[in-house]
């Protein structure tokens, strides 16, 4: 019986240390799996802040025009550019007429002032 007692004398402490090591590993693993209350509160707060930001962004995106509206605006802008070019041509023509009119008025003023035309 001393043989079993000798074996148990060495095996029991090794077994206890092994069981304690396994229990330590289990507790360490559980700690990594579960979250403490403080961390949970921080995560919940961060999540609610992000959710508010997403809601605000979605509300802002509702005001942005869709593709059809943007395309319509592009067509309108192109039409306005064409109309502006036409107006530029018309204004240039009016400018030429005004230059001629100013030239005639200046000649009349010179004739009235000096009694002769300026050439």
ZIQUIQUI-V296775 format. One line per field, one symbol per residue. ss: DSSP state (H for helix, E for strand, - for the rest). phi: phi as a letter, one per 20 degrees, with the letter a starting at -180 (. if undefined). A space follows every 10 residues. Layout:
ss: ???
phi: ???
This chain:
ss: -HHHHHHHHH HHHHHHHHHH HHHHHHHHHH HHH---HHHH HHHHHHHHHH HHHHHHHHHH HH----HHHH HHHHHHHHHH HHHHHHHHHH HHHHHHHHHH HHHHHHHHHH HHHH-----
phi: .ffffffffe ffffffffff ffffffffff ffeddfffff ffffffffff ffffffffff ffeffeffff ffffffffff ffffffffff ffffffffff ffffffffff fffdmbeed
